């Protein structure tokens, strides 16, 4: 499209070939080209769009950090235990095999490449003439850029650093907030969290102008076309939900609770209507539960990704008995769970089941196409449930869980007489059911510092578990260790 795409995609092709030190090196020639691109408002729009496109690369949220690598680490798939499978070694937390090394290096390089582009955009915004921007576009672009920088760093932290609950002072990753020729020092887990929250505070202040906020939704602007489809942009409520995630990660339950409740109480993002889920017309089904997506990436390759990876050949499936265990089908009333009944598919000839969450409709459901889920409304309820539990308010905690379960057609409501440990177990089971293909379950286990990852199954009508010992910390790429002085 515009010149910035040339810059962004040239960086994407070149940067992974060099060390971390080279990644930070932006030549004067490149800076001059970049400055030229930011002479008009359109250049800033294109720059931000370029970052969203970088994020949907298969090494990031187009696969590895959604239905690929991170879901493999969460033990969602039972069909990958053959040495020829691309995920065979990652599934066993062997991060030294070349297959694992390649995935890990690509995640690192692609994420920091996107961060580099964000840093250039932010630098240009800070010295731009606000008068060139239409309406509230300056605030929206700036808020999204700071929010995305926090998101990418936090996900890198959740992969390459120890969990906060395990070692908040341990060395983690560099939080890179500027382009330059010097190596950015490694920050501790706590420091990365503080830097991310600081970025989110700036994002929040700017996104108070966001039309997703009810009081702003009817405000007329001169650029309504740019403001449409705010779920595809890192909007105000995406900022609040990420704040809730991060505060929960650092065990700051009060602030996590406050942020989560703000998402729960908003009216822009709503529960998906039952009729869109339960329709018998599978070609028009809302598999992604699109109305609930607080933030999604537009991925035009999703149809190809689904047909390529959710097959018996590629093994991104579970044995049917494992699915029965995951969705607790040994209990009466649980077969009606929409996430099982309408968002999975059984291949009877081999007795395995796939998630159909990423299946792309071909009929009238075009509004549900090409949405890669990044954040959804239900997560705010789960965070609030955990925070209420920290306050010993089991009644309120159970109420938040039941609110989601009701939307998923589980008529058996949880009892207020459950113990704290039992409620925590229900929260885990909700994460496991809800975030398939979204990459969040592994992060849940890591945040809780879970010693063994459970793999449920139903045998003879009884629920049983096998357990896997995880390795939660990915090794830094060799180049980062050699050239970054880690």
Secondary structure by P-SEA (a helix, b strand, c coil): ccaaaaaaaaaaaccccccccccccccaaaaaaaaaaaccaaaaaaaaaaaaaaaaccccccccccccaaaaaacccccccccccccccccccccccaaaaaaaaaaaaaaaaaaaaaaaaaaaaaaccccccccaaaaaaaaaaaaaaaaaaaaaaaccccccccccccbbbbbcccccccccccccaaaaaaaaaaaaaaaaaaaccccccccccccccccccccccccccccaaaaaaaaaaaaaaacaaaaaaaaaaaaaacccccccccccccccccccccccccccccbbbbbcaaaaaaaccccccccccccaaaaaaaacccccccccccccccccccccccccccccccccccccccccccccccccaaaaaaaaaaaaaaacaaaaaaaaaaaaaaaacccccccccccaaaaaaaaaaaaaacccccccaaaaaaaacccbbbbbbbcccbbbbbbbbbbccccccccccccccc
